[in-house]
Amino acid sequence: MFFPIWIAVGLICFFVPYALWFSFALTPLQKQYFNSYLMIPRGHSTGAGRRAKAQVWWVSKTAPKRKPEIAVESDVVADPVSKNPALPLNPSPKAQAAGWTGLILARQVVSADGLEKVLREGFFGDESLSRLLLTPVLFGAALFVTVLLIRNRIRSRSSHEDRHGRRTKGPELISDLGSNKAERDGGIKLRLKPTFGILPSSFAIPRRLESSHILLMGDTGSGKSNAIRQILREIQKRGEAAIVNDPAGEFVQEFYNPERGDFVLNPLDERCPSWNLPNEVYDYGTSDAIAAAMLPEKEHEKAFFTDAPRRVLSRLLKSRPSVQELLEWMADPTEIERRLEGTPQAAYLDRNAGPQRGGVLASLNMIADSLALLPEQDEKRGFFETTQWGFKRTQWVFLTSKPTMRDRVLPLHSAWLDLLILRMMEPCANPSKPVWFVLDELASLNKLPQLHTAVTENRKYGIPIVLGFQGRSQLEKRYGQDAEAMLSQPATKIFFKTSEPRAAKWISETLGEIEVERLKESRTPQLFRSKKTFAVEIATKPLVMASEIAGLEPLNGYIKLGNGVMPVRFALTPLRKLQAEFIARKMTVPEPRSVPPPVPEIPLKSPQPDAASTHEVADPQGVAPDPPPVTPEAPLTKAKQPKRPKSPFERKDGTANGTAPDWNESHWID
């Protein structure tokens, strides 16, 4: 029964294209003469074929008192409602204008070779019969191959279901060809490897889901930066702004545009502007945010040693100092005490609490080391403040760093990013244009206190965030329990190769589990034949195993969007080096910060008067003057000192065998 079905399918695949070709590709006269052209005896060029005859019915145009003439293409038009099926034609307007009134069929028997020549040259454009039939045959073959591919696809799916079971619930593993055409509404498009090496392919993130954030996770070299580069190119093409954390300095080379007014926030880079710190602190909440970002919580550290320096720094920032003024204050603990006098924060620097005071001052000095890297205010260099940038939102911002100085720059980057996140929640000049936060290598940053709020709440403000990191453990180390909510919020998740077993297992669980229904067959042997019984078995298994995640090739991964999971292979996007990665700023060795001189104390003993004034000046009260202080005996000179053998255990300070020198309090006071 299988064989006749495929014979029928083959005939259908030939006759359907033939019927379509005959109906729409041939002219009215070609249709009329096609049977005659087809039935001409072949092989008439030799032997008896030269004397072969063929019959033809010529379409002739007629008119009263005129001799019939064979019609040409311009003389006839098709008549779909003709009552004469043998001649469904009518005279054309051109023929009627020439006086012809009708059409008739005139039978004639002519030689086969002559008829073939006339029909080929006069009506079929000098094309042979085999050339004419080639078009429907090719279309028929293509249709047959298509049907065959569809049949194989159905059979392979059926075979897959027979082996692995039929999916009844859970996410669906969809194909990468045309999987989301309905969603291509101008959203971010990611280029994939061309299909069969020829056809271009892409995946589009729906525009309505862009503000629900994008997550990229994978090992170094797996393809994260390649995908982020494609996202940045789409953002630039749409004319939108972006804030890019670029620790490797690869994105600034392609996307930094000085003509657009972009900023490079790296105090070691010549392109870094001066930070206008006073304009940042326009309310008390901003100073708290800066302090929290610059002084992150540390693992296994008491909360007091994080909270106390934060409160002290926040109090100092409320005075709206410049960077240089803040550095001068931090260089002098007495000045800090004076500015905290009368406030609750003054207790943190109590002189009677040595360890507490030392811990607070040490934390402030760490912040001072970072602030000292900033360039001084210079109009030629320009200024940067998040308040002004957050209102315009037109320039791109790049946060770069060098590995050797990353720890010192981190407090500044954390403060800038937290402030920028806060500014995104405020009114701006053009609220319809989103600003993208592209945070590659998120683990290279300190904990950003506002990032959790941005990921969970910024959707209402239309601020899309792109998070790129290597493993789940990196985020858990920085954000603790908040990492779970941050990992679950992004609507679009792109996973690359992850060698960490725990992270690969988490990716497998995130992609989801499916419920499959299997037909279980069991056989019971009997005397003459075995007895078969069938039962339906329902099982649950992961859609993608953790071992598959760990074994992915570079640029290969999975995209999870809603309930669909799509295996993809990204196209390689080469880096365009249009700007310098890093321009070193000339920096001098920092000198000790200026500290006000201490207030001189009143000496405990009066100065010794000279001999002349002692006898000439009398005390006005008639009281005898103080006796001259007793001067200590002058030490022996080198010549008078007795010589003694030098001990091999004697130190340079004159002590021997670890014996401490004599204590003289007056020398120590002086």
C-alpha angles and dihedrals in degrees: 000000000000094000099055091049092059091045088056091047091051092050091049091049089055102040097045094060089040092054092047092047093048092049101046109019102049126073121234094261092044088056090048094051098034095094091049090048090048095048097050107122110252123218094045092133093083137040117338090355090079090062094046117125129212132195123227135177108217120209104229130185118226139195135171113282092003130109114246116255131196108261123234129207095274091054098062141054129190118262108202093184096047115141091211107077091186092060113025092171138105132195112272121239088255092056092046090051088054090055101260113138108180151008130238137179115242117194119219135170113212138160114288096232093050093047093050091051093049094048095044096048099032104039112011102050095252092296122139123233093253091052091051094051093047093081098058091040092056092047089049092051091049090050091049092051090048091052089048092052092048090050092050090048091052092046093048091050090048090048090049090052090049091054102035104020134248118291111239103166139011136049121335125234101222131191122260093230114094092333098145107021090132089060097053097111100142096294127144109298123209117203115230130195110284115263111253085355091284115061114073115236133190143168120224124205108218111252092228089061098048093089088054088072136241127250124202120186130175147110124283110287094018095113107270096125090046091056092044090052089056090050092051091050090054090049091050091047090055092050095242128140128246139194107212128194101207111173092163094049095229099119095049089060092062107027105033108110118182091190089061090052096247121176130226106202102200115115090208092057121088090225094060113114126219116270114241095211099171092061091052094063105065096137137024093253092062093056090051090051093051092049093048092050096047094047107043124186114268127215116258092007125126114254091235094066089055100038097046097055089045092056093046093049092045090052091051092048091054087071087064097230125177119247092260093049092049090051091052091051093050091050091061118053089191090060091049090051091050092052092047094047111127094014129105089247091065090081091067090067098045109151091220091061100067102173092042093049093045093051093052094047092046091054091049091050090055089056090047090057089058095044090050089065093063117103117250119256110283127162091213091056093047132221134266127204127162093220094064094038092049091057096050101032096185105113126075119238122211123192108199133168143176118242093236094055100030095108092056093047096046096084090055094047091048092051094047094048093048091049092048091052090052092049090055089065092058130080117279140186095257111024093172092070113077124218115221122219106207107186108181116184091013091184090066089070128075117249108293107214093202097047094082089052091047094051095046100037110019092086089084089056093048095239110147117207126201113203119195123181141139105239145003092244091064091060094043090053091053102037106021114197092359088068091075093060092043092053094048098047103070110093093203116054123183116190126193132178113316119184095187105101095214093049092046090052091050090051090051090052091046092053086055144231126271132212113227131192116215131188106228117204124199129181128208114199115229136176100275104010140003121258117232124208127182129204133178114240122194117203138169123223138159117272090223121018122230090240089058090055091050092050099051119130121236114284090018121112149122130271117207115198117164110313093338127094118192127190108221141178113207122221115245110256110199119217117254109214103208099143137030116274093219135001110195115230116223105248128180125213104274114246121220109283115256113266122189111250115257119258108262115245124228110256117247094226129046118246117264112255120225122253097258097052093045094070099032101051117067127196109257091220092054091245118140114250121253114273116255113269117260110255116217119246112274113250119250117268121236090262094053097042113102117247119241134172112271114241117229087226095055117118127216092257091064099257122126132204091005094302112154119233121255114280116239113181095192092057091050092050092050 
